[in-house]
Amino acid sequence: MLENIARNVDRLVTTGAPWGGREDRWKIPSLYDVVYSKLGRSPSLAAAQKFTEIIKPRDVVFIVTGFATWPRQPLGETDGPLGAASLARALRLGLGALPMLICGPKDMGGMRATAQAAGMNTMEYEMAKVTNTTVAAYFTFPFAGKEESRKIAIDLLDKYKPKAVISVETSGPNKKGIKHSAAGYDGEAIEKMPGVEYLFLEATPRKIFTVGCIDHGNELGAGTIEEDVRRISPYADVCRCPCKAGTACSVKTDIVVPAFVSNWGAYAMSTMMAILLKKLDIFQNAEMEHRMLEACVMAGATDGPTGRLDLLVDGHTYQANEGLVSFLNCIILNGLMEKTIDSFSR
């Protein structure tokens, strides 16, 4: 039954309404089919089950996001922070974990505001670890060169010893080390992004469980299916910037979760955790979803496709996002019902 529920959840989050002529978003079901075929099961369920197996109360879990780029998304975008906040909430309320939200300086304002709207206070680790409420720690990953970024990542992994490292819509480098927009351009042409990818590159040899939520293939985790991303997604094999090495991210994760919006991939995992743990309230409802999106936008995050400071996520209206969340809540509620009606009384 769990697999059937998960397939419906996955089917829902891989369905969307592409903005304008965005060919890449029509490709998401194909990317999902690749993942399902290789994994042999629902990626959202597989990730959620792994979380429940390895994460104990007060264990640290890194949740990484961030796609702030000049000039279109100077303070980040609305895809990423909401998914990260949803997972932080589910991990804290469901498993008693201490989520640590990690992103760059330009993204952190939107991330913290969104987490607060999701019922999560955000504090530095030393305060967060002794707080018994719904709380997440946070760390601002600075702009730095490759070797310094690697050192920062190693220090964080050694100090906090996370049980999992999760990415939601985080820009990742291709095989030449270049980060791209989904439209095929150099994402760092004007300003460099933080080197958060080293958290994943260094987590792998430590056998720390890693997950990546993607919606195009230029995000961390897409390297898990890189050849398929290059075959399926526009500009993934040959980009529109001078490197010509494509937008496909080369950084791998243990599980990759494709969704029409990366936030939704995180929602799928939160949904499956709610079902596994039999805790409906660890996943946000539609009202909270609205607060989360509004808080993110008020902190300066823009919609990716339109560049607008509006209640949109990858071109999807707030009504669409709230509808999705309501449907997922219905799946949780119905999935937790112990009895069904086998026949109608006359």
C-alpha positions as a printed NumPy array, in Angstrom:
array([[  0.   ,   0.   ,   0.   ],
       [  2.799,   2.446,   0.838],
       [  4.278,   2.16 ,  -2.628],
       [  0.885,   2.831,  -4.21 ],
       [  0.408,   5.918,  -2.044],
       [  3.908,   7.119,  -2.863],
       [  3.386,   6.665,  -6.592],
       [  0.283,   8.852,  -6.393],
       [  2.196,  11.464,  -4.408],
       [  5.001,  11.373,  -6.964],
       [  2.543,  11.56 ,  -9.842],
       [  0.998,  14.653,  -8.298],
       [  4.275,  16.513,  -7.743],
       [  5.536,  15.724, -11.248],
       [  2.478,  17.379, -12.818],
       [  2.459,  21.131, -13.342],
       [  1.758,  24.09 , -15.58 ],
       [  4.918,  25.288, -17.375],
       [  5.315,  29.022, -17.738],
       [  5.465,  30.256, -21.329],
       [  7.45 ,  28.031, -23.649],
       [  9.486,  26.28 , -20.953],
       [ 10.22 ,  22.991, -22.682],
       [ 12.293,  21.703, -19.773],
       [  9.333,  21.388, -17.414],
       [  7.482,  19.052, -19.779],
       [ 10.453,  16.714, -19.363],
       [ 10.046,  16.136, -15.621],
       [  7.898,  12.965, -15.948],
       [ 10.639,  11.496, -18.173],
       [ 13.306,  12.275, -15.574],
       [ 11.108,  10.737, -12.89 ],
       [ 10.635,   7.566, -14.955],
       [ 14.415,   7.23 , -15.21 ],
       [ 14.812,   7.58 , -11.45 ],
       [ 12.02 ,   5.112, -10.714],
       [ 13.428,   2.585, -13.152],
       [ 16.918,   2.757, -11.663],
       [ 15.785,   2.843,  -8.042],
       [ 12.988,   0.34 ,  -8.512],
       [ 10.677,   2.24 ,  -6.191],
       [  9.33 ,   5.676,  -5.343],
       [ 12.205,   8.051,  -4.544],
       [ 10.109,  10.076,  -2.097],
       [  9.194,   6.952,  -0.14 ],
       [ 12.746,   5.583,  -0.284],
       [ 14.132,   8.841,   1.107],
       [ 11.452,   9.138,   3.797],
       [ 12.017,   5.559,   4.948],
       [ 15.756,   6.138,   5.153],
       [ 15.198,   9.261,   7.249],
       [ 13.043,   7.33 ,   9.703],
       [ 15.675,   4.572,   9.94 ],
       [ 18.806,   6.658,  10.505],
       [ 17.675,   9.867,  12.221],
       [ 17.206,   9.929,  15.978],
       [ 16.147,  12.763,  18.32 ],
       [ 18.625,  15.688,  18.289],
       [ 20.532,  14.313,  15.291],
       [ 21.605,  17.089,  12.936],
       [ 20.375,  17.115,   9.335],
       [ 21.724,  19.619,   6.813],
       [ 19.123,  21.126,   4.469],
       [ 20.716,  23.158,   1.692],
       [ 19.117,  25.554,  -0.768],
       [ 19.937,  28.704,  -2.703],
       [ 19.784,  30.095,  -6.227],
       [ 20.432,  33.806,  -5.727],
       [ 21.832,  35.213,  -8.988],
       [ 22.221,  38.688, -10.417],
       [ 20.316,  40.404, -11.848],
       [ 17.121,  38.283, -11.863],
       [ 17.165,  36.748,  -8.383],
       [ 19.336,  39.032,  -6.235],
       [ 17.805,  37.77 ,  -2.958],
       [ 17.008,  34.246,  -4.061],
       [ 13.887,  32.652,  -5.494],
       [ 10.691,  31.202,  -4.099],
       [ 11.549,  27.681,  -5.215],
       [ 13.829,  26.187,  -2.571],
       [ 13.124,  27.907,   0.76 ],
       [  9.573,  26.543,   1.031],
       [ 10.666,  22.982,   0.388],
       [ 13.551,  23.334,   2.83 ],
       [ 11.215,  24.725,   5.505],
       [  8.705,  21.912,   4.928],
       [ 11.388,  19.273,   5.399],
       [ 12.8  ,  21.049,   8.461],
       [  9.34 ,  21.036,  10.022],
       [  8.726,  17.351,   9.237],
       [ 12.127,  16.267,  10.528],
       [ 11.814,  18.296,  13.722],
       [  8.214,  17.432,  14.597],
       [  8.322,  13.915,  13.222],
       [ 11.721,  12.638,  14.32 ],
       [ 12.942,  15.187,  16.863],
       [ 15.916,  16.013,  14.636],
       [ 17.743,  19.336,  14.632],
       [ 17.588,  20.592,  11.043],
       [ 20.321,  23.009,  10.007],
       [ 19.348,  25.322,   7.15 ],
       [ 22.339,  26.183,   4.974],
       [ 22.466,  28.697,   2.135],
       [ 24.4  ,  31.716,   0.945],
       [ 24.164,  35.268,   2.332],
       [ 21.762,  36.469,  -0.368],
       [ 19.336,  33.566,   0.169],
       [ 19.343,  33.463,   3.971],
       [ 16.807,  36.244,   4.569],
       [ 14.137,  34.468,   2.55 ],
       [ 15.058,  31.113,   4.053],
       [ 14.739,  32.229,   7.669],
       [ 11.511,  34.15 ,   7.035],
       [  9.979,  31.116,   5.337],
       [ 11.008,  28.786,   8.141],
       [  9.448,  31.091,  10.708],
       [  6.194,  31.141,   8.721],
       [  6.337,  27.327,   8.801],
       [  6.404,  27.45 ,  12.597],
       [ 10.171,  27.081,  12.912],
       [ 12.296,  29.497,  14.912],
       [ 15.788,  29.784,  13.432],
       [ 18.821,  30.176,  15.688],
       [ 22.537,  29.598,  15.671],
       [ 23.419,  26.026,  16.564],
       [ 24.498,  26.587,  20.158],
       [ 21.108,  28.087,  20.994],
       [ 19.083,  25.76 ,  18.797],
       [ 20.526,  22.568,  20.271],
       [ 19.167,  23.353,  23.757],
       [ 15.779,  24.594,  22.573],
       [ 12.847,  22.188,  22.876],
       [ 10.441,  24.023,  20.574],
       [ 10.068,  23.781,  16.803],
       [ 13.466,  25.165,  15.947],
       [ 16.049,  24.931,  13.2  ],
       [ 19.681,  25.932,  13.316],
       [ 21.091,  27.908,  10.426],
       [ 24.485,  28.518,   8.856],
       [ 25.287,  31.124,   6.232],
       [ 27.737,  29.599,   3.762],
       [ 30.054,  32.428,   2.679],
       [ 31.267,  33.298,  -0.784],
       [ 34.732,  31.744,  -1.12 ],
       [ 37.073,  30.058,  -3.566],
       [ 36.985,  26.331,  -4.247],
       [ 39.576,  25.262,  -1.693],
       [ 38.187,  27.504,   1.028],
       [ 34.659,  26.276,   0.286],
       [ 35.846,  22.685,   0.533],
       [ 37.492,  23.443,   3.883],
       [ 34.303,  25.061,   5.199],
       [ 32.299,  22.019,   4.118],
       [ 34.729,  19.606,   5.769],
       [ 34.677,  21.619,   9.004],
       [ 30.854,  21.639,   9.057],
       [ 30.61 ,  17.892,   8.441],
       [ 33.258,  17.12 ,  11.058],
       [ 31.756,  19.443,  13.672],
       [ 28.041,  18.639,  13.362],
       [ 28.187,  15.081,  12.005],
       [ 24.862,  15.257,  10.129],
       [ 22.957,  12.048,   9.521],
       [ 21.771,  13.356,   6.147],
       [ 22.509,  16.203,   3.737],
       [ 19.556,  17.319,   1.604],
       [ 19.385,  19.804,  -1.261],
       [ 16.243,  21.558,  -2.475],
       [ 16.711,  23.575,  -5.688],
       [ 20.39 ,  24.343,  -5.151],
       [ 22.486,  25.393,  -8.116],
       [ 25.15 ,  22.808,  -8.912],
       [ 28.223,  22.792, -11.179],
       [ 28.487,  20.884, -14.442],
       [ 31.467,  18.703, -15.363],
       [ 33.545,  21.83 , -15.993],
       [ 32.605,  23.352, -12.646],
       [ 30.226,  25.952, -14.11 ],
       [ 26.799,  26.613, -12.567],
       [ 23.992,  27.453, -14.965],
       [ 20.481,  28.797, -15.119],
       [ 17.863,  26.447, -16.551],
       [ 17.831,  28.66 , -19.636],
       [ 21.403,  27.597, -20.388],
       [ 23.419,  30.62 , -19.252],
       [ 26.344,  30.921, -16.858],
       [ 24.737,  31.536, -13.47 ],
       [ 27.924,  33.054, -12.068],
       [ 28.694,  35.417, -14.934],
       [ 28.09 ,  38.46 , -12.72 ],
       [ 28.573,  37.18 ,  -9.184],
       [ 29.849,  33.913,  -7.738],
       [ 27.583,  31.597,  -5.754],
       [ 28.544,  29.871,  -2.497],
       [ 30.296,  26.514,  -2.895],
       [ 27.711,  24.464,  -0.996],
       [ 28.233,  21.591,  -3.426],
       [ 31.274,  20.6  ,  -1.369],
       [ 28.962,  19.522,   1.438],
       [ 27.752,  16.768,  -0.889],
       [ 31.119,  15.996,  -2.444],
       [ 32.584,  15.539,   1.034],
       [ 29.547,  13.749,   2.488],
       [ 29.777,  10.896,  -0.027],
       [ 33.154,   9.469,   1.104],
       [ 31.909,   9.737,   4.698],
       [ 28.888,   7.598,   3.709],
       [ 26.478,  10.292,   4.881],
       [ 23.051,   9.872,   3.271],
       [ 22.376,  12.525,   0.608],
       [ 19.235,  13.578,  -1.282],
       [ 18.694,  16.121,  -4.056],
       [ 15.384,  17.667,  -5.185],
       [ 15.557,  18.809,  -8.811],
       [ 13.222,  20.256, -11.445],
       [ 15.483,  20.678, -14.454],
       [ 18.848,  19.012, -13.958],
       [ 21.121,  21.97 , -13.158],
       [ 20.621,  21.374,  -9.429],
       [ 22.627,  19.37 ,  -6.903],
       [ 21.743,  15.699,  -7.151],
       [ 21.141,  15.647, -10.896],
       [ 24.56 ,  14.037, -11.362],
       [ 22.937,  10.814, -10.167],
       [ 21.223,  10.604, -13.568],
       [ 23.509,  12.981, -15.478],
       [ 23.548,  11.13 , -18.796],
       [ 19.763,  10.965, -18.799],
       [ 19.473,  14.645, -17.869],
       [ 21.745,  15.46 , -20.805],
       [ 19.533,  13.412, -23.102],
       [ 16.204,  14.746, -21.818],
       [ 16.503,  18.352, -20.573],
       [ 16.985,  21.336, -22.919],
       [ 20.494,  22.862, -22.788],
       [ 21.609,  20.12 , -20.401],
       [ 24.118,  18.708, -22.893],
       [ 25.112,  21.904, -24.714],
       [ 24.483,  25.177, -22.917],
       [ 24.303,  28.737, -24.225],
       [ 27.371,  30.011, -22.387],
       [ 30.995,  29.798, -23.614],
       [ 31.739,  26.571, -21.718],
       [ 29.372,  24.571, -24.013],
       [ 29.456,  21.714, -21.472],
       [ 25.755,  21.849, -20.701],
       [ 23.663,  22.793, -17.703],
       [ 23.574,  19.243, -16.269],
       [ 24.921,  19.207, -12.733],
       [ 27.573,  16.545, -12.135],
       [ 27.145,  16.297,  -8.348],
       [ 25.522,  13.038,  -7.271],
       [ 23.312,  12.173,  -4.298],
       [ 22.17 ,   8.798,  -2.971],
       [ 18.601,   9.576,  -4.015],
       [ 17.394,  12.225,  -6.462],
       [ 13.763,  13.363,  -6.39 ],
       [ 12.563,  15.02 ,  -9.636],
       [  9.472,  17.216,  -9.367],
       [  7.799,  19.909, -11.421],
       [  8.94 ,  22.382,  -8.77 ],
       [ 11.814,  21.401,  -6.492],
       [  9.782,  22.507,  -3.454],
       [  7.241,  19.867,  -4.408],
       [  9.866,  17.12 ,  -4.318],
       [ 10.53 ,  18.108,  -0.713],
       [  6.776,  18.144,  -0.051],
       [  6.569,  14.58 ,  -1.372],
       [  9.154,  13.447,   1.174],
       [  7.42 ,  15.363,   3.983],
       [  4.129,  13.745,   2.971],
       [  5.586,  10.262,   3.063],
       [  7.193,  10.921,   6.452],
       [  3.796,  12.013,   7.793],
       [  2.285,   8.728,   6.594],
       [  5.15 ,   6.553,   7.84 ],
       [  5.119,   8.226,  11.254],
       [  1.31 ,   8.53 ,  11.355],
       [  1.59 ,  12.213,  12.192],
       [ -0.646,  14.387,  10.026],
       [  0.447,  17.717,  11.515],
       [  4.127,  17.493,  10.589],
       [  3.221,  18.567,   7.035],
       [  2.046,  22.131,   6.44 ],
       [ -1.561,  22.881,   5.514],
       [ -2.742,  25.308,   2.832],
       [ -2.956,  28.249,   5.221],
       [  0.624,  27.72 ,   6.351],
       [  1.733,  27.303,   2.738],
       [  0.309,  30.746,   1.987],
       [  2.153,  32.256,   4.96 ],
       [  5.388,  30.593,   3.885],
       [  5.215,  31.908,   0.338],
       [  4.193,  35.391,   1.45 ],
       [  7.035,  35.539,   3.988],
       [  9.559,  34.381,   1.397],
       [  8.435,  37.03 ,  -1.082],
       [  8.35 ,  39.781,   1.542],
       [ 11.987,  38.944,   2.301],
       [ 12.857,  39.66 ,  -1.344],
       [ 12.717,  36.284,  -3.07 ],
       [ 11.409,  36.437,  -6.636],
       [  9.699,  33.959,  -8.921],
       [ 12.27 ,  32.25 , -11.13 ],
       [ 10.622,  32.296, -14.59 ],
       [  9.021,  35.752, -14.333],
       [ 11.469,  37.564, -12.068],
       [  8.482,  39.062, -10.257],
       [  8.269,  39.79 ,  -6.562],
       [  4.887,  38.087,  -6.468],
       [  3.18 ,  35.077,  -4.899],
       [  4.427,  32.685,  -7.561],
       [  6.669,  29.637,  -7.532],
       [  8.161,  28.737, -10.903],
       [  5.214,  30.492, -12.511],
       [  2.63 ,  28.618, -10.422],
       [  0.149,  30.796,  -8.546],
       [ -0.282,  30.662,  -4.803],
       [ -3.684,  29.044,  -5.377],
       [ -2.008,  26.218,  -7.303],
       [  0.577,  25.637,  -4.579],
       [ -2.057,  25.691,  -1.854],
       [ -4.208,  23.3  ,  -3.864],
       [ -1.28 ,  20.91 ,  -4.179],
       [ -0.654,  21.056,  -0.434],
       [ -4.346,  20.457,   0.284],
       [ -4.382,  17.418,  -2.002],
       [ -1.249,  16.044,  -0.309],
       [ -2.903,  16.525,   3.077],
       [ -5.905,  14.578,   1.774],
       [ -3.581,  11.753,   0.707],
       [ -2.047,  11.707,   4.197],
       [ -5.422,  11.744,   5.926],
       [ -6.914,   9.02 ,   3.753],
       [ -3.726,   6.975,   3.912],
       [ -3.901,   6.949,   7.699],
       [ -7.516,   5.778,   7.852],
       [ -7.731,   2.34 ,   9.42 ],
       [-11.091,   1.318,   8.03 ],
       [-12.789,   1.537,   4.662],
       [-16.416,   1.121,   3.7  ],
       [-16.778,  -2.156,   1.834],
       [-20.46 ,  -1.855,   1.057],
       [-23.306,   0.599,   1.343],
       [-26.123,   0.057,   3.787],
       [-29.628,   0.045,   2.371]])
